Amino acid sequence: MIKIYHNSRCSKSRETLKLIEEQGREMQVINYLVEPPTAGELQELLRKLNMPPEQLIRKGEQLYKEQFAGKQYSAEEWIAIMTVNPVLIERPIVVNGNQAVIGRPPEKVLTIL
C-alpha cells in the first residue's frame, strides 16, 4: 500500500495526493503534522529516500530560520528536531514498499508507483 506523508495546506502535497488517486492506487494518508513520525520511522524514511536528515529539512520555514539556520547538528540531532518540529519535514513524502520520494514536483511520485 502507498503511504503519503501529507499536509493539506500545501499545494504540492494536495497535487501529489490527487495524482496518486488518479492512478487508482490504494493509499494511507498520514497527516504528519498531527501524527509526527517517530525517530525510528524517520530513520526508515531517510533510508528509503537515500538522503541524510539535513536534506529533509524545510529551510524556508520561519522556525528553521529563527532557531536552526547556520547551526551544525548530527544526524541523530536532526532526526530528534524533526520529531519535535514536524513542520520542518519536507513534504509530501510518498512511500511504496522499499522506495520513497519527495513529491516535488508531484510527478516525481510516478517513478515509484
ZIKA-V998246 format. One record per residue. N is the residue number from 1. RES is the residue in one small letter. SS is DSSP state (@ for helix, = for strand, . for the rest). PSI is psi in radians with two decimals (none if undefined). Layout:
n->N res->RES ss->SS psi->PSI
n->N res->RES ss->SS psi->PSI
This chain:
n->1 res->m ss->. psi->2.47
n->2 res->i ss->= psi->2.43
n->3 res->k ss->= psi->2.43
n->4 res->i ss->= psi->2.16
n->5 res->y ss->= psi->1.90
n->6 res->h ss->= psi->2.52
n->7 res->n ss->. psi->1.94
n->8 res->s ss->. psi->-0.28
n->9 res->r ss->. psi->-0.12
n->10 res->c ss->. psi->2.17
n->11 res->s ss->@ psi->-0.68
n->12 res->k ss->@ psi->-0.66
n->13 res->s ss->@ psi->-0.75
n->14 res->r ss->@ psi->-0.73
n->15 res->e ss->@ psi->-0.71
n->16 res->t ss->@ psi->-0.76
n->17 res->l ss->@ psi->-0.79
n->18 res->k ss->@ psi->-0.72
n->19 res->l ss->@ psi->-0.75
n->20 res->i ss->@ psi->-0.74
n->21 res->e ss->@ psi->-0.72
n->22 res->e ss->@ psi->-0.44
n->23 res->q ss->. psi->-0.11
n->24 res->g ss->. psi->0.40
n->25 res->r ss->. psi->2.43
n->26 res->e ss->. psi->2.41
n->27 res->m ss->= psi->2.77
n->28 res->q ss->= psi->2.12
n->29 res->v ss->= psi->2.14
n->30 res->i ss->= psi->2.00
n->31 res->n ss->= psi->1.61
n->32 res->y ss->. psi->-0.25
n->33 res->l ss->. psi->-0.51
n->34 res->v ss->. psi->-0.71
n->35 res->e ss->. psi->1.36
n->36 res->p ss->. psi->2.54
n->37 res->p ss->. psi->2.59
n->38 res->t ss->. psi->2.99
n->39 res->a ss->@ psi->-0.72
n->40 res->g ss->@ psi->-0.72
n->41 res->e ss->@ psi->-0.71
n->42 res->l ss->@ psi->-0.72
n->43 res->q ss->@ psi->-0.73
n->44 res->e ss->@ psi->-0.74
n->45 res->l ss->@ psi->-0.79
n->46 res->l ss->@ psi->-0.65
n->47 res->r ss->@ psi->-0.79
n->48 res->k ss->@ psi->-0.58
n->49 res->l ss->@ psi->-0.29
n->50 res->n ss->. psi->0.93
n->51 res->m ss->. psi->2.69
n->52 res->p ss->. psi->2.74
n->53 res->p ss->@ psi->-0.68
n->54 res->e ss->@ psi->-0.50
n->55 res->q ss->@ psi->-0.26
n->56 res->l ss->@ psi->-0.03
n->57 res->i ss->= psi->2.35
n->58 res->r ss->. psi->1.72
n->59 res->k ss->. psi->-0.17
n->60 res->g ss->. psi->-0.18
n->61 res->e ss->. psi->2.45
n->62 res->q ss->@ psi->-0.72
n->63 res->l ss->@ psi->-0.76
n->64 res->y ss->@ psi->-0.85
n->65 res->k ss->@ psi->-0.67
n->66 res->e ss->@ psi->-0.60
n->67 res->q ss->@ psi->-0.40
n->68 res->f ss->. psi->-0.32
n->69 res->a ss->. psi->2.37
n->70 res->g ss->. psi->0.00
n->71 res->k ss->. psi->2.64
n->72 res->q ss->. psi->2.31
n->73 res->y ss->. psi->2.65
n->74 res->s ss->. psi->2.95
n->75 res->a ss->@ psi->-0.76
n->76 res->e ss->@ psi->-0.69
n->77 res->e ss->@ psi->-0.73
n->78 res->w ss->@ psi->-0.72
n->79 res->i ss->@ psi->-0.78
n->80 res->a ss->@ psi->-0.71
n->81 res->i ss->@ psi->-0.74
n->82 res->m ss->@ psi->-0.59
n->83 res->t ss->@ psi->-0.56
n->84 res->v ss->@ psi->-0.49
n->85 res->n ss->. psi->1.22
n->86 res->p ss->@ psi->-0.31
n->87 res->v ss->@ psi->-0.36
n->88 res->l ss->@ psi->-0.15
n->89 res->i ss->= psi->2.24
n->90 res->e ss->. psi->2.61
n->91 res->r ss->. psi->2.79
n->92 res->p ss->. psi->2.67
n->93 res->i ss->= psi->2.24
n->94 res->v ss->= psi->2.29
n->95 res->v ss->= psi->2.33
n->96 res->n ss->= psi->1.76
n->97 res->g ss->. psi->-2.14
n->98 res->n ss->. psi->0.19
n->99 res->q ss->= psi->2.60
n->100 res->a ss->= psi->2.62
n->101 res->v ss->= psi->2.75
n->102 res->i ss->= psi->2.25
n->103 res->g ss->. psi->1.03
n->104 res->r ss->. psi->1.75
n->105 res->p ss->. psi->2.86
n->106 res->p ss->@ psi->-0.63
n->107 res->e ss->@ psi->-0.31
n->108 res->k ss->@ psi->-0.49
n->109 res->v ss->@ psi->-0.39
n->110 res->l ss->@ psi->-0.39
n->111 res->t ss->@ psi->-0.33
n->112 res->i ss->. psi->0.06
n->113 res->l ss->. psi->none
